[in-house]
């Protein structure tokens, strides 16, 4: 009936213990482990027993040490103890019951009355089992919750739930929301449409997953979390600091270079990506209706980060950040930044300050931008004043020194077009 029960016998003569094993076996119970006192204590301390048959003729110290070890504690459940001994040891049996024993057998084992022993053992175990069963159920429930949480975290970021102060996805309710200031990260793959047209749907999925496996761990290592995938685009949030977001962006671009080496070696076309960062207040919450809802982020900061990422195509650089991101960096941050003046994002009335981060440029281009930093800033001053001919000349000189400086070339061309347009309109530039 109880084949899994672990019975430990402490003390007793060999002949008596052999008889005990026969009685238990005849009642469908397993043989007891007859152990000397020191080994029995180790087994009890390890909770590797379901019931203890304790011989009352052991010394007082040994008896009470067994009872103490078997008692429940803060870290371990108790183990029921049945004390055995002759009627002449009634006082010792009574003392054991007062100090934690659950039952007693006040006579020597007798093969004529096998149920006297077996039923006592079964009842003792069954009385203890409800608590053990409850703990097992609790453990099962905890494991189910862990599996459910791990599964839901693959679809809804754990950090999202933490900010909503919810333990699991099951606790989330429609309309839950919280306001936070975070850095928003947007990136996408350049010319992805043209690239995907050359692949089957299965190849598209395999390509995107291979790419995301390369870059996503970097975001997590830098204290960010991915909010959503939008086709080939990634939107991530960095709750702690713009420094984390910019560091992740630079490291991610380094990883793309390594990833492209593998693509070239395998005969695939290398990829290019653009990244935009902006920091601001946002609302994390749930939208939809009771039968179908989703977590989302609502904020102007999200829109601006997306617009800034789009500007990387205009300037033909991989990484642009807003002035608010730069303002949030600690002194001596070490990032290589170039101020690109205020730019009006699409659909916005106010301009936003934009900076190029060129930590990922080739060494010669990086050196060129360092050496022309003052000249570039002078060109931006003239550009802000509206002196486009003067500014255009400065940017032309910078672009001429290195044909990889696409930003200087952009402003050169923009100044030329603006100056020509103004001249046609009769304006003095």
ABEGO torsion letter per residue (X at the ends): XBAABBBBBBEEBAAAAAAAAAAAAAAGBBBBBBBBAAAAAAAAAAGABABBBBBAABBAAAAAAAAAAABBBAABBBBBBBBBEBAAAAAAAAAAAAAGBABBBABBBBAABAAAAAAAAAAAAAAAAAAAAAAAAAAAAAAAAAAAAAAAAAABBAAAAAAAGBABAAABBBGBBBBBBBBBBBBBBBGAAAAAAABBAAAAAAAAAAAAAAAAAAAAAAGBBBABBBEABBBBBBAABAAAAAAAAAAAAAAAAAAAAAAAAAGBBBBBBBBBBBBEBBBBBBBEBAABBBBBBBBAAAAAAAAAAAAAAAAGBABBBBAAAAAABBBGAGBBBBBAEBBBBBGBABBBBBBBBAAABBAAAAAAAAAAAAAAAAAAAAAAAGBAAAAAAAAAAAAAABAABAAAAAAAAAAAAAAAAAAAAGBBX
